[in-house]
């Protein structure tokens, strides 16, 4: 559930907007790790209203960089609670990916725990 009004880059990588409405986003690290972000589908119906992009699509970003300001008050009129789905697709270098289903403070809390495969 989103709180506040900013989306910050959790790691260095290539920033992508998958659609013009800003509903589907991704960040890809140079090691291949991808983070997929998805706002509720109802946001796409409003054609980008409530999104204030701070970084253009297909741009290199740094950890902690402001990617997006969003109007939480406006968006919660369309959907309550306002949720952002974050997914880490499986990667051949990982054994397991997990997260804690609790509030995460941007820039302070760990989002995902990744068990990396070791060379045999």
Backbone atoms as SQL, in Angstrom:
CREATE TABLE atoms (id INTEGER PRIMARY KEY, chain TEXT, resi INTEGER, resn TEXT, atom TEXT, x REAL, y REAL, z REAL);
INSERT INTO atoms VALUES
  (1, 'A', 1, 'UNK', 'N', 0.855, -1.164, 0.000),
  (2, 'A', 1, 'UNK', 'CA', 0.000, 0.000, 0.000),
  (3, 'A', 1, 'UNK', 'C', 0.903, 1.230, 0.000),
  (4, 'A', 2, 'UNK', 'N', 0.628, 2.117, -0.925),
  (5, 'A', 2, 'UNK', 'CA', 1.460, 3.308, -1.058),
  (6, 'A', 2, 'UNK', 'C', 1.105, 4.354, -0.005),
  (7, 'A', 3, 'UNK', 'N', 2.154, 4.967, 0.507),
  (8, 'A', 3, 'UNK', 'CA', 2.012, 6.092, 1.414),
  (9, 'A', 3, 'UNK', 'C', 2.983, 7.148, 0.925),
  (10, 'A', 4, 'UNK', 'N', 2.655, 8.400, 1.113),
  (11, 'A', 4, 'UNK', 'CA', 3.510, 9.457, 0.588),
  (12, 'A', 4, 'UNK', 'C', 3.178, 9.719, -0.866),
  (13, 'A', 5, 'UNK', 'N', 4.158, 10.263, -1.592),
  (14, 'A', 5, 'UNK', 'CA', 3.876, 10.616, -2.981),
  (15, 'A', 5, 'UNK', 'C', 5.092, 10.494, -3.889),
  (16, 'A', 6, 'UNK', 'N', 6.118, 9.728, -3.459),
  (17, 'A', 6, 'UNK', 'CA', 7.318, 9.612, -4.275),
  (18, 'A', 6, 'UNK', 'C', 7.716, 8.157, -4.477),
  (19, 'A', 7, 'UNK', 'N', 8.280, 7.884, -5.646),
  (20, 'A', 7, 'UNK', 'CA', 8.858, 6.584, -5.951),
  (21, 'A', 7, 'UNK', 'C', 10.340, 6.803, -6.219),
  (22, 'A', 8, 'UNK', 'N', 11.196, 6.147, -5.413),
  (23, 'A', 8, 'UNK', 'CA', 12.644, 6.282, -5.521),
  (24, 'A', 8, 'UNK', 'C', 13.245, 4.999, -6.087),
  (25, 'A', 9, 'UNK', 'N', 14.342, 5.126, -6.798),
  (26, 'A', 9, 'UNK', 'CA', 15.027, 3.952, -7.354),
  (27, 'A', 9, 'UNK', 'C', 15.679, 3.161, -6.220),
  (28, 'A', 10, 'UNK', 'N', 15.351, 1.871, -6.074),
  (29, 'A', 10, 'UNK', 'CA', 15.955, 1.071, -5.013),
  (30, 'A', 10, 'UNK', 'C', 17.374, 0.608, -5.337),
  (31, 'A', 11, 'UNK', 'N', 17.769, 0.702, -6.611),
  (32, 'A', 11, 'UNK', 'CA', 19.128, 0.338, -7.016),
  (33, 'A', 11, 'UNK', 'C', 19.458, 1.023, -8.335),
  (34, 'A', 12, 'UNK', 'N', 20.747, 1.064, -8.684),
  (35, 'A', 12, 'UNK', 'CA', 21.177, 1.614, -9.973),
  (36, 'A', 12, 'UNK', 'C', 20.638, 0.730, -11.091),
  (37, 'A', 13, 'UNK', 'N', 20.225, 1.333, -12.188),
  (38, 'A', 13, 'UNK', 'CA', 19.756, 0.523, -13.301),
  (39, 'A', 13, 'UNK', 'C', 19.144, 1.331, -14.419),
  (40, 'A', 14, 'UNK', 'N', 18.585, 0.604, -15.381),
  (41, 'A', 14, 'UNK', 'CA', 17.916, 1.202, -16.534),
  (42, 'A', 14, 'UNK', 'C', 16.421, 1.249, -16.248),
  (43, 'A', 15, 'UNK', 'N', 15.869, 2.448, -16.268),
  (44, 'A', 15, 'UNK', 'CA', 14.465, 2.718, -15.946),
  (45, 'A', 15, 'UNK', 'C', 13.617, 2.612, -17.207),
  (46, 'A', 16, 'UNK', 'N', 12.494, 1.901, -17.126),
  (47, 'A', 16, 'UNK', 'CA', 11.577, 1.741, -18.263),
  (48, 'A', 16, 'UNK', 'C', 10.149, 2.054, -17.827),
  (49, 'A', 17, 'UNK', 'N', 9.429, 2.736, -18.690),
  (50, 'A', 17, 'UNK', 'CA', 7.982, 2.850, -18.557),
  (51, 'A', 17, 'UNK', 'C', 7.430, 1.926, -19.630),
  (52, 'A', 18, 'UNK', 'N', 6.663, 0.928, -19.218),
  (53, 'A', 18, 'UNK', 'CA', 6.169, -0.073, -20.167),
  (54, 'A', 18, 'UNK', 'C', 4.954, 0.414, -20.951),
  (55, 'A', 19, 'UNK', 'N', 4.289, 1.443, -20.450),
  (56, 'A', 19, 'UNK', 'CA', 3.108, 1.975, -21.129),
  (57, 'A', 19, 'UNK', 'C', 3.060, 3.486, -20.943),
  (58, 'A', 20, 'UNK', 'N', 2.302, 4.163, -21.777),
  (59, 'A', 20, 'UNK', 'CA', 2.216, 5.618, -21.741),
  (60, 'A', 20, 'UNK', 'C', 1.500, 6.145, -20.495),
  (61, 'A', 21, 'UNK', 'N', 0.607, 5.346, -19.928),
  (62, 'A', 21, 'UNK', 'CA', -0.147, 5.798, -18.759),
  (63, 'A', 21, 'UNK', 'C', 0.674, 5.722, -17.480),
  (64, 'A', 22, 'UNK', 'N', 1.797, 5.018, -17.507),
  (65, 'A', 22, 'UNK', 'CA', 2.636, 4.912, -16.325),
  (66, 'A', 22, 'UNK', 'C', 2.213, 3.835, -15.362),
  (67, 'A', 23, 'UNK', 'N', 1.298, 2.975, -15.779),
  (68, 'A', 23, 'UNK', 'CA', 0.823, 1.935, -14.881),
  (69, 'A', 23, 'UNK', 'C', 1.865, 0.834, -14.685),
  (70, 'A', 24, 'UNK', 'N', 2.604, 0.473, -15.736),
  (71, 'A', 24, 'UNK', 'CA', 3.576, -0.614, -15.668),
  (72, 'A', 24, 'UNK', 'C', 4.989, -0.071, -15.867),
  (73, 'A', 25, 'UNK', 'N', 5.855, -0.364, -14.902),
  (74, 'A', 25, 'UNK', 'CA', 7.204, 0.194, -14.875),
  (75, 'A', 25, 'UNK', 'C', 8.207, -0.920, -14.605),
  (76, 'A', 26, 'UNK', 'N', 9.468, -0.678, -14.947),
  (77, 'A', 26, 'UNK', 'CA', 10.500, -1.650, -14.590),
  (78, 'A', 26, 'UNK', 'C', 11.839, -0.955, -14.418),
  (79, 'A', 27, 'UNK', 'N', 12.688, -1.606, -13.641),
  (80, 'A', 27, 'UNK', 'CA', 14.045, -1.152, -13.415),
  (81, 'A', 27, 'UNK', 'C', 14.936, -2.381, -13.564),
  (82, 'A', 28, 'UNK', 'N', 15.966, -2.269, -14.404),
  (83, 'A', 28, 'UNK', 'CA', 16.844, -3.408, -14.640),
  (84, 'A', 28, 'UNK', 'C', 18.274, -3.065, -14.251),
  (85, 'A', 29, 'UNK', 'N', 18.836, -3.903, -13.372),
  (86, 'A', 29, 'UNK', 'CA', 20.220, -3.752, -12.924),
  (87, 'A', 29, 'UNK', 'C', 21.138, -4.320, -14.003),
  (88, 'A', 30, 'UNK', 'N', 22.394, -3.884, -14.025),
  (89, 'A', 30, 'UNK', 'CA', 23.335, -4.362, -15.036),
  (90, 'A', 30, 'UNK', 'C', 23.606, -5.864, -14.915),
  (91, 'A', 31, 'UNK', 'N', 23.347, -6.475, -13.742),
  (92, 'A', 31, 'UNK', 'CA', 23.549, -7.916, -13.579),
  (93, 'A', 31, 'UNK', 'C', 22.364, -8.743, -14.078),
  (94, 'A', 32, 'UNK', 'N', 21.333, -8.066, -14.605),
  (95, 'A', 32, 'UNK', 'CA', 20.175, -8.758, -15.152),
  (96, 'A', 32, 'UNK', 'C', 18.955, -8.750, -14.255),
  (97, 'A', 33, 'UNK', 'N', 19.123, -8.428, -12.987),
  (98, 'A', 33, 'UNK', 'CA', 18.000, -8.360, -12.063),
  (99, 'A', 33, 'UNK', 'C', 16.983, -7.334, -12.559),
  (100, 'A', 34, 'UNK', 'N', 15.713, -7.732, -12.580),
  (101, 'A', 34, 'UNK', 'CA', 14.647, -6.810, -12.989),
  (102, 'A', 34, 'UNK', 'C', 13.632, -6.666, -11.870),
  (103, 'A', 35, 'UNK', 'N', 13.213, -5.439, -11.633),
  (104, 'A', 35, 'UNK', 'CA', 12.142, -5.141, -10.700),
  (105, 'A', 35, 'UNK', 'C', 10.981, -4.613, -11.533),
  (106, 'A', 36, 'UNK', 'N', 9.843, -5.294, -11.438),
  (107, 'A', 36, 'UNK', 'CA', 8.639, -4.863, -12.149),
  (108, 'A', 36, 'UNK', 'C', 7.707, -4.194, -11.153),
  (109, 'A', 37, 'UNK', 'N', 7.154, -3.047, -11.553),
  (110, 'A', 37, 'UNK', 'CA', 6.257, -2.271, -10.697),
  (111, 'A', 37, 'UNK', 'C', 4.954, -2.052, -11.455),
  (112, 'A', 38, 'UNK', 'N', 3.845, -2.246, -10.763),
  (113, 'A', 38, 'UNK', 'CA', 2.566, -2.059, -11.440),
  (114, 'A', 38, 'UNK', 'C', 1.580, -1.346, -10.521),
  (115, 'A', 39, 'UNK', 'N', 1.124, -0.179, -10.990),
  (116, 'A', 39, 'UNK', 'CA', 0.047, 0.523, -10.315),
  (117, 'A', 39, 'UNK', 'C', -1.263, -0.176, -10.676),
  (118, 'A', 40, 'UNK', 'N', -2.328, 0.039, -9.916),
  (119, 'A', 40, 'UNK', 'CA', -3.609, -0.613, -10.240),
  (120, 'A', 40, 'UNK', 'C', -4.062, -0.290, -11.668),
  (121, 'A', 41, 'UNK', 'N', -4.704, -1.257, -12.330),
  (122, 'A', 41, 'UNK', 'CA', -5.163, -1.047, -13.713),
  (123, 'A', 41, 'UNK', 'C', -6.043, 0.185, -13.902),
  (124, 'A', 42, 'UNK', 'N', -6.786, 0.582, -12.881),
  (125, 'A', 42, 'UNK', 'CA', -7.655, 1.751, -12.995),
  (126, 'A', 42, 'UNK', 'C', -6.840, 3.014, -13.280),
  (127, 'A', 43, 'UNK', 'N', -5.569, 3.040, -12.865),
  (128, 'A', 43, 'UNK', 'CA', -4.716, 4.210, -13.123),
  (129, 'A', 43, 'UNK', 'C', -4.517, 4.418, -14.626),
  (130, 'A', 44, 'UNK', 'N', -4.405, 3.344, -15.376),
  (131, 'A', 44, 'UNK', 'CA', -4.224, 3.441, -16.827),
  (132, 'A', 44, 'UNK', 'C', -5.444, 4.076, -17.497),
  (133, 'A', 45, 'UNK', 'N', -6.599, 3.904, -16.914),
  (134, 'A', 45, 'UNK', 'CA', -7.824, 4.479, -17.479),
  (135, 'A', 45, 'UNK', 'C', -7.830, 6.003, -17.408),
  (136, 'A', 46, 'UNK', 'N', -6.948, 6.572, -16.598),
  (137, 'A', 46, 'UNK', 'CA', -6.881, 8.027, -16.435),
  (138, 'A', 46, 'UNK', 'C', -5.729, 8.648, -17.225),
  (139, 'A', 47, 'UNK', 'N', -5.125, 7.851, -18.114),
  (140, 'A', 47, 'UNK', 'CA', -4.154, 8.323, -19.106),
  (141, 'A', 47, 'UNK', 'C', -3.007, 9.157, -18.529),
  (142, 'A', 48, 'UNK', 'N', -2.437, 8.695, -17.419),
  (143, 'A', 48, 'UNK', 'CA', -1.268, 9.360, -16.853),
  (144, 'A', 48, 'UNK', 'C', -1.576, 10.475, -15.866),
  (145, 'A', 49, 'UNK', 'N', -2.841, 10.774, -15.648),
  (146, 'A', 49, 'UNK', 'CA', -3.218, 11.798, -14.680),
  (147, 'A', 49, 'UNK', 'C', -2.736, 11.367, -13.292),
  (148, 'A', 50, 'UNK', 'N', -2.117, 12.273, -12.571),
  (149, 'A', 50, 'UNK', 'CA', -1.622, 11.970, -11.236),
  (150, 'A', 50, 'UNK', 'C', -0.166, 11.545, -11.188),
  (151, 'A', 51, 'UNK', 'N', 0.466, 11.373, -12.359),
  (152, 'A', 51, 'UNK', 'CA', 1.878, 10.988, -12.440),
  (153, 'A', 51, 'UNK', 'C', 2.708, 12.194, -12.880),
  (154, 'A', 52, 'UNK', 'N', 3.776, 12.492, -12.160),
  (155, 'A', 52, 'UNK', 'CA', 4.700, 13.569, -12.510),
  (156, 'A', 52, 'UNK', 'C', 6.087, 12.944, -12.620),
  (157, 'A', 53, 'UNK', 'N', 6.471, 12.581, -13.851),
  (158, 'A', 53, 'UNK', 'CA', 7.721, 11.863, -14.097),
  (159, 'A', 53, 'UNK', 'C', 8.916, 12.776, -13.891),
  (160, 'A', 54, 'UNK', 'N', 9.902, 12.286, -13.161),
  (161, 'A', 54, 'UNK', 'CA', 11.116, 13.031, -12.888),
  (162, 'A', 54, 'UNK', 'C', 12.282, 12.535, -13.739),
  (163, 'A', 55, 'UNK', 'N', 12.102, 11.388, -14.372),
  (164, 'A', 55, 'UNK', 'CA', 13.140, 10.764, -15.193),
  (165, 'A', 55, 'UNK', 'C', 12.478, 10.257, -16.468),
  (166, 'A', 56, 'UNK', 'N', 13.072, 10.529, -17.635),
  (167, 'A', 56, 'UNK', 'CA', 12.483, 9.992, -18.868),
  (168, 'A', 56, 'UNK', 'C', 12.649, 8.476, -18.951),
  (169, 'A', 57, 'UNK', 'N', 11.814, 7.843, -19.760),
  (170, 'A', 57, 'UNK', 'CA', 11.899, 6.394, -19.976),
  (171, 'A', 57, 'UNK', 'C', 13.231, 6.045, -20.623),
  (172, 'A', 58, 'UNK', 'N', 13.685, 4.827, -20.379),
  (173, 'A', 58, 'UNK', 'CA', 14.944, 4.296, -20.930),
  (174, 'A', 58, 'UNK', 'C', 16.135, 5.163, -20.548),
  (175, 'A', 59, 'UNK', 'N', 16.219, 5.441, -19.249),
  (176, 'A', 59, 'UNK', 'CA', 17.269, 6.298, -18.715),
  (177, 'A', 59, 'UNK', 'C', 17.979, 5.564, -17.588),
  (178, 'A', 60, 'UNK', 'N', 19.291, 5.753, -17.480),
  (179, 'A', 60, 'UNK', 'CA', 20.053, 5.200, -16.369),
  (180, 'A', 60, 'UNK', 'C', 19.756, 6.022, -15.113),
  (181, 'A', 61, 'UNK', 'N', 19.491, 5.327, -14.008),
  (182, 'A', 61, 'UNK', 'CA', 19.207, 6.002, -12.743),
  (183, 'A', 61, 'UNK', 'C', 20.109, 5.451, -11.644),
  (184, 'A', 62, 'UNK', 'N', 20.220, 6.193, -10.569),
  (185, 'A', 62, 'UNK', 'CA', 21.055, 5.831, -9.424),
  (186, 'A', 62, 'UNK', 'C', 20.174, 5.492, -8.221),
  (187, 'A', 63, 'UNK', 'N', 20.694, 4.684, -7.332),
  (188, 'A', 63, 'UNK', 'CA', 20.001, 4.327, -6.095),
  (189, 'A', 63, 'UNK', 'C', 19.537, 5.593, -5.372),
  (190, 'A', 64, 'UNK', 'N', 18.272, 5.599, -4.968),
  (191, 'A', 64, 'UNK', 'CA', 17.723, 6.729, -4.223),
  (192, 'A', 64, 'UNK', 'C', 17.233, 7.883, -5.081),
  (193, 'A', 65, 'UNK', 'N', 17.461, 7.819, -6.390),
  (194, 'A', 65, 'UNK', 'CA', 17.035, 8.901, -7.285),
  (195, 'A', 65, 'UNK', 'C', 15.513, 8.937, -7.367),
  (196, 'A', 66, 'UNK', 'N', 14.959, 10.138, -7.353),
  (197, 'A', 66, 'UNK', 'CA', 13.521, 10.319, -7.487),
  (198, 'A', 66, 'UNK', 'C', 13.113, 9.995, -8.914),
  (199, 'A', 67, 'UNK', 'N', 12.225, 9.015, -9.066),
  (200, 'A', 67, 'UNK', 'CA', 11.747, 8.597, -10.381),
  (201, 'A', 67, 'UNK', 'C', 10.405, 9.237, -10.716),
  (202, 'A', 68, 'UNK', 'N', 9.560, 9.326, -9.699),
  (203, 'A', 68, 'UNK', 'CA', 8.182, 9.711, -9.945),
  (204, 'A', 68, 'UNK', 'C', 7.581, 10.346, -8.709),
  (205, 'A', 69, 'UNK', 'N', 6.865, 11.446, -8.918),
  (206, 'A', 69, 'UNK', 'CA', 5.947, 11.978, -7.913),
  (207, 'A', 69, 'UNK', 'C', 4.561, 11.547, -8.357),
  (208, 'A', 70, 'UNK', 'N', 3.754, 11.068, -7.448),
  (209, 'A', 70, 'UNK', 'CA', 2.390, 10.686, -7.803),
  (210, 'A', 70, 'UNK', 'C', 1.428, 11.323, -6.813),
  (211, 'A', 71, 'UNK', 'N', 0.220, 11.589, -7.288),
  (212, 'A', 71, 'UNK', 'CA', -0.800, 12.253, -6.471),
  (213, 'A', 71, 'UNK', 'C', -1.621, 11.181, -5.759),
  (214, 'A', 72, 'UNK', 'N', -1.161, 10.819, -4.576),
  (215, 'A', 72, 'UNK', 'CA', -1.794, 9.753, -3.802),
  (216, 'A', 72, 'UNK', 'C', -3.256, 10.099, -3.479),
  (217, 'A', 73, 'UNK', 'N', -3.522, 11.353, -3.125),
  (218, 'A', 73, 'UNK', 'CA', -4.891, 11.768, -2.776),
  (219, 'A', 73, 'UNK', 'C', -5.826, 11.596, -3.967),
  (220, 'A', 74, 'UNK', 'N', -5.368, 11.988, -5.152),
  (221, 'A', 74, 'UNK', 'CA', -6.180, 11.828, -6.354),
  (222, 'A', 74, 'UNK', 'C', -6.411, 10.353, -6.673),
  (223, 'A', 75, 'UNK', 'N', -5.347, 9.572, -6.634),
  (224, 'A', 75, 'UNK', 'CA', -5.433, 8.166, -7.020),
  (225, 'A', 75, 'UNK', 'C', -6.276, 7.333, -6.056),
  (226, 'A', 76, 'UNK', 'N', -6.299, 7.715, -4.776),
  (227, 'A', 76, 'UNK', 'CA', -7.136, 6.962, -3.839),
  (228, 'A', 76, 'UNK', 'C', -8.627, 7.253, -4.046),
  (229, 'A', 77, 'UNK', 'N', -8.947, 8.248, -4.852),
  (230, 'A', 77, 'UNK', 'CA', -10.341, 8.455, -5.242),
  (231, 'A', 77, 'UNK', 'C', -10.770, 7.372, -6.235),
  (232, 'A', 78, 'UNK', 'N', -9.812, 6.820, -6.974),
  (233, 'A', 78, 'UNK', 'CA', -10.103, 5.792, -7.978),
  (234, 'A', 78, 'UNK', 'C', -10.034, 4.393, -7.391),
  (235, 'A', 79, 'UNK', 'N', -9.116, 4.205, -6.442),
  (236, 'A', 79, 'UNK', 'CA', -8.960, 2.870, -5.861),
  (237, 'A', 79, 'UNK', 'C', -8.436, 2.972, -4.438),
  (238, 'A', 80, 'UNK', 'N', -9.094, 2.271, -3.555),
  (239, 'A', 80, 'UNK', 'CA', -8.690, 2.224, -2.150),
  (240, 'A', 80, 'UNK', 'C', -8.567, 0.767, -1.760),
  (241, 'A', 81, 'UNK', 'N', -7.499, 0.365, -1.153),
  (242, 'A', 81, 'UNK', 'CA', -6.276, 1.121, -0.936),
  (243, 'A', 81, 'UNK', 'C', -5.470, 1.241, -2.228),
  (244, 'A', 82, 'UNK', 'N', -4.604, 2.230, -2.288),
  (245, 'A', 82, 'UNK', 'CA', -3.734, 2.415, -3.444),
  (246, 'A', 82, 'UNK', 'C', -2.535, 1.485, -3.276),
  (247, 'A', 83, 'UNK', 'N', -2.459, 0.478, -4.119),
  (248, 'A', 83, 'UNK', 'CA', -1.410, -0.539, -4.025),
  (249, 'A', 83, 'UNK', 'C', -0.453, -0.442, -5.200),
  (250, 'A', 84, 'UNK', 'N', 0.800, -0.726, -4.941),
  (251, 'A', 84, 'UNK', 'CA', 1.807, -0.849, -5.985),
  (252, 'A', 84, 'UNK', 'C', 2.355, -2.263, -5.872),
  (253, 'A', 85, 'UNK', 'N', 2.197, -3.040, -6.925),
  (254, 'A', 85, 'UNK', 'CA', 2.701, -4.405, -6.932),
  (255, 'A', 85, 'UNK', 'C', 4.147, -4.381, -7.410),
  (256, 'A', 86, 'UNK', 'N', 5.031, -4.991, -6.626),
  (257, 'A', 86, 'UNK', 'CA', 6.440, -5.085, -6.993),
  (258, 'A', 86, 'UNK', 'C', 6.787, -6.559, -7.149),
  (259, 'A', 87, 'UNK', 'N', 7.409, -6.888, -8.266),
  (260, 'A', 87, 'UNK', 'CA', 7.752, -8.271, -8.559),
  (261, 'A', 87, 'UNK', 'C', 9.202, -8.354, -9.005),
  (262, 'A', 88, 'UNK', 'N', 9.901, -9.345, -8.513),
  (263, 'A', 88, 'UNK', 'CA', 11.242, -9.673, -8.997),
  (264, 'A', 88, 'UNK', 'C', 11.126, -10.998, -9.739),
  (265, 'A', 89, 'UNK', 'N', 11.172, -10.985, -11.067),
  (266, 'A', 89, 'UNK', 'CA', 11.110, -12.252, -11.788),
  (267, 'A', 89, 'UNK', 'C', 12.313, -13.121, -11.447),
  (268, 'A', 90, 'UNK', 'N', 12.110, -14.435, -11.458),
  (269, 'A', 90, 'UNK', 'CA', 13.197, -15.365, -11.163),
  (270, 'A', 90, 'UNK', 'C', 14.354, -15.135, -12.128),
  (271, 'A', 91, 'UNK', 'N', 15.547, -15.279, -11.616),
  (272, 'A', 91, 'UNK', 'CA', 16.761, -15.070, -12.404),
  (273, 'A', 91, 'UNK', 'C', 17.625, -16.310, -12.225),
  (274, 'A', 92, 'UNK', 'N', 18.365, -16.711, -13.244),
  (275, 'A', 92, 'UNK', 'CA', 19.153, -17.940, -13.161),
  (276, 'A', 92, 'UNK', 'C', 20.268, -17.884, -12.119),
  (277, 'A', 93, 'UNK', 'N', 20.571, -16.702, -11.583),
  (278, 'A', 93, 'UNK', 'CA', 21.595, -16.571, -10.546),
  (279, 'A', 93, 'UNK', 'C', 21.018, -16.686, -9.136),
  (280, 'A', 94, 'UNK', 'N', 19.694, -16.834, -9.015),
  (281, 'A', 94, 'UNK', 'CA', 19.040, -16.850, -7.714),
  (282, 'A', 94, 'UNK', 'C', 18.486, -18.229, -7.368),
  (283, 'A', 95, 'UNK', 'N', 18.629, -18.609, -6.103),
  (284, 'A', 95, 'UNK', 'CA', 17.954, -19.795, -5.596),
  (285, 'A', 95, 'UNK', 'C', 16.534, -19.440, -5.170),
  (286, 'A', 96, 'UNK', 'N', 16.424, -18.317, -4.448),
  (287, 'A', 96, 'UNK', 'CA', 15.136, -17.942, -3.886),
  (288, 'A', 96, 'UNK', 'C', 15.078, -16.435, -3.675),
  (289, 'A', 97, 'UNK', 'N', 13.894, -15.868, -3.842),
  (290, 'A', 97, 'UNK', 'CA', 13.637, -14.456, -3.580),
  (291, 'A', 97, 'UNK', 'C', 12.469, -14.396, -2.594),
  (292, 'A', 98, 'UNK', 'N', 12.602, -13.594, -1.559),
  (293, 'A', 98, 'UNK', 'CA', 11.506, -13.462, -0.599),
  (294, 'A', 98, 'UNK', 'C', 11.426, -12.012, -0.120),
  (295, 'A', 99, 'UNK', 'N', 10.319, -11.695, 0.519),
  (296, 'A', 99, 'UNK', 'CA', 10.146, -10.369, 1.103),
  (297, 'A', 99, 'UNK', 'C', 9.253, -10.485, 2.321),
  (298, 'A', 100, 'UNK', 'N', 9.280, -9.449, 3.139),
  (299, 'A', 100, 'UNK', 'CA', 8.405, -9.388, 4.303),
  (300, 'A', 100, 'UNK', 'C', 7.195, -8.542, 3.938),
  (301, 'A', 101, 'UNK', 'N', 5.992, -9.029, 4.190),
  (302, 'A', 101, 'UNK', 'CA', 4.779, -8.272, 3.844),
  (303, 'A', 101, 'UNK', 'C', 4.449, -7.218, 4.906),
  (304, 'A', 102, 'UNK', 'N', 5.325, -6.229, 5.024),
  (305, 'A', 102, 'UNK', 'CA', 5.149, -5.155, 5.996),
  (306, 'A', 102, 'UNK', 'C', 5.423, -3.826, 5.314),
  (307, 'A', 103, 'UNK', 'N', 5.210, -2.744, 6.033),
  (308, 'A', 103, 'UNK', 'CA', 5.517, -1.413, 5.526),
  (309, 'A', 103, 'UNK', 'C', 7.024, -1.294, 5.306),
  (310, 'A', 104, 'UNK', 'N', 7.418, -0.734, 4.170),
  (311, 'A', 104, 'UNK', 'CA', 8.825, -0.504, 3.855),
  (312, 'A', 104, 'UNK', 'C', 9.040, 0.990, 3.642),
  (313, 'A', 105, 'UNK', 'N', 9.973, 1.558, 4.383),
  (314, 'A', 105, 'UNK', 'CA', 10.290, 2.973, 4.220),
  (315, 'A', 105, 'UNK', 'C', 11.348, 3.116, 3.135),
  (316, 'A', 106, 'UNK', 'N', 11.077, 3.970, 2.155),
  (317, 'A', 106, 'UNK', 'CA', 12.002, 4.177, 1.037),
  (318, 'A', 106, 'UNK', 'C', 13.367, 4.596, 1.537),
  (319, 'A', 107, 'UNK', 'N', 14.391, 3.947, 1.026),
  (320, 'A', 107, 'UNK', 'CA', 15.760, 4.288, 1.356),
  (321, 'A', 107, 'UNK', 'C', 16.235, 3.786, 2.707),
  (322, 'A', 108, 'UNK', 'N', 15.359, 3.130, 3.473),
  (323, 'A', 108, 'UNK', 'CA', 15.745, 2.673, 4.808),
  (324, 'A', 108, 'UNK', 'C', 15.557, 1.170, 5.006),
  (325, 'A', 109, 'UNK', 'N', 14.505, 0.619, 4.438),
  (326, 'A', 109, 'UNK', 'CA', 14.172, -0.785, 4.673),
  (327, 'A', 109, 'UNK', 'C', 14.512, -1.666, 3.469),
  (328, 'A', 110, 'UNK', 'N', 14.861, -2.903, 3.760),
  (329, 'A', 110, 'UNK', 'CA', 15.149, -3.889, 2.712),
  (330, 'A', 110, 'UNK', 'C', 13.830, -4.374, 2.127),
  (331, 'A', 111, 'UNK', 'N', 13.714, -4.332, 0.791),
  (332, 'A', 111, 'UNK', 'CA', 12.498, -4.789, 0.130),
  (333, 'A', 111, 'UNK', 'C', 12.501, -6.292, -0.097),
  (334, 'A', 112, 'UNK', 'N', 13.599, -6.814, -0.634),
  (335, 'A', 112, 'UNK', 'CA', 13.675, -8.225, -0.999),
  (336, 'A', 112, 'UNK', 'C', 14.933, -8.864, -0.418),
  (337, 'A', 113, 'UNK', 'N', 14.826, -10.148, -0.112),
  (338, 'A', 113, 'UNK', 'CA', 15.971, -10.954, 0.298),
  (339, 'A', 113, 'UNK', 'C', 16.229, -11.935, -0.830),
  (340, 'A', 114, 'UNK', 'N', 17.464, -11.949, -1.327),
  (341, 'A', 114, 'UNK', 'CA', 17.799, -12.801, -2.463),
  (342, 'A', 114, 'UNK', 'C', 18.877, -13.780, -2.045),
  (343, 'A', 115, 'UNK', 'N', 18.581, -15.075, -2.198),
  (344, 'A', 115, 'UNK', 'CA', 19.541, -16.132, -1.948),
  (345, 'A', 115, 'UNK', 'C', 20.236, -16.432, -3.281),
  (346, 'A', 116, 'UNK', 'N', 21.488, -16.003, -3.395),
  (347, 'A', 116, 'UNK', 'CA', 22.234, -16.124, -4.638),
  (348, 'A', 116, 'UNK', 'C', 22.870, -17.513, -4.740),
  (349, 'A', 117, 'UNK', 'N', 22.809, -18.102, -5.937),
  (350, 'A', 117, 'UNK', 'CA', 23.445, -19.400, -6.162),
  (351, 'A', 117, 'UNK', 'C', 24.950, -19.263, -6.065),
  (352, 'A', 118, 'UNK', 'N', 25.585, -20.258, -5.511),
  (353, 'A', 118, 'UNK', 'CA', 27.034, -20.271, -5.437),
  (354, 'A', 118, 'UNK', 'C', 27.590, -21.167, -6.529),
  (355, 'A', 119, 'UNK', 'N', 28.785, -20.851, -6.970),
  (356, 'A', 119, 'UNK', 'CA', 29.416, -21.663, -8.026),
  (357, 'A', 119, 'UNK', 'C', 29.750, -23.039, -7.470),
  (358, 'A', 120, 'UNK', 'N', 29.421, -24.053, -8.246),
  (359, 'A', 120, 'UNK', 'CA', 29.663, -25.427, -7.789),
  (360, 'A', 120, 'UNK', 'C', 31.051, -25.891, -8.137);
